[in-house]
Amino acid sequence: MEFIEIGKSAIQAVSSIYKSCVEQHAKQGFYQWDENYPSLKTVMTDIQNNQLFGLKVEGEIVAVVAITNDETK
């Protein structure tokens, strides 16, 4: 298991994880995330700001987290 900073090469993996999260949230009646958020723009901004990280297990990214201070601004 390895905690890594996410780079542009992992955009497809991140998008897949986010899509899965949106589907699971919808099944549970949680609609804060949808087909519009988080967007590719959000992912790219997090990457450019060096604030997107992932958990890699056996070479595969299995979880993603954005560590920001956006809510405090």
C-alpha positions as CSV (number, residue, x, y, z in Angstrom):
1,M,0.0,0.0,0.0
2,E,1.3,3.4,-1.0
3,F,0.0,7.0,-0.5
4,I,0.9,9.0,-3.6
5,E,0.4,12.4,-5.1
6,I,-1.9,12.1,-8.2
7,G,-0.5,13.3,-11.5
8,K,-2.1,13.8,-14.9
9,S,-1.3,10.2,-15.9
10,A,-3.9,9.0,-13.4
11,I,-6.8,11.1,-14.6
12,Q,-8.6,8.0,-16.0
13,A,-8.3,6.1,-12.7
14,V,-9.5,9.1,-10.7
15,S,-12.5,9.6,-13.1
16,S,-13.4,6.0,-12.7
17,I,-13.3,6.2,-8.9
18,Y,-15.4,9.4,-8.9
19,K,-18.0,7.8,-11.2
20,S,-18.2,4.8,-8.9
21,C,-18.7,7.1,-5.9
22,V,-21.4,9.1,-7.7
23,E,-23.3,5.8,-8.4
24,Q,-22.9,4.5,-4.9
25,H,-24.0,7.9,-3.4
26,A,-27.1,7.9,-5.6
27,K,-28.1,4.5,-4.4
28,Q,-27.9,5.8,-0.9
29,G,-29.9,8.9,-1.6
30,F,-26.9,11.2,-1.4
31,Y,-26.9,13.7,-4.3
32,Q,-24.1,16.2,-3.5
33,W,-21.9,14.6,-6.2
34,D,-23.5,14.0,-9.6
35,E,-22.5,13.9,-13.3
36,N,-21.4,17.6,-13.1
37,Y,-19.3,17.4,-9.9
38,P,-16.6,16.5,-9.4
39,S,-15.7,17.5,-12.9
40,L,-12.6,16.9,-15.0
41,K,-11.8,20.6,-14.3
42,T,-12.0,20.0,-10.6
43,V,-9.6,17.1,-10.9
44,M,-7.2,19.1,-13.1
45,T,-7.2,22.0,-10.7
46,D,-6.5,19.7,-7.8
47,I,-3.6,18.2,-9.7
48,Q,-2.2,21.5,-10.7
49,N,-2.4,22.7,-7.1
50,N,-0.6,19.6,-5.9
51,Q,-3.5,18.7,-3.7
52,L,-4.8,15.4,-5.1
53,F,-3.6,12.2,-3.5
54,G,-4.4,8.6,-3.9
55,L,-4.0,5.2,-2.2
56,K,-2.3,2.7,-4.4
57,V,-2.7,-1.0,-3.7
58,E,-0.8,-3.6,-5.8
59,G,-0.1,-0.9,-8.5
60,E,-3.8,0.2,-8.7
61,I,-5.2,3.5,-7.4
62,V,-8.1,2.5,-5.2
63,A,-9.0,5.7,-3.4
64,V,-8.5,9.4,-3.9
65,V,-8.6,12.5,-1.6
66,A,-8.2,16.2,-2.3
67,I,-6.5,17.8,0.6
68,T,-7.2,21.5,0.4
69,N,-8.0,24.6,2.4
70,D,-10.7,25.8,0.0
71,E,-13.4,25.9,2.6
72,T,-11.4,28.2,4.9
73,K,-11.1,31.0,2.3
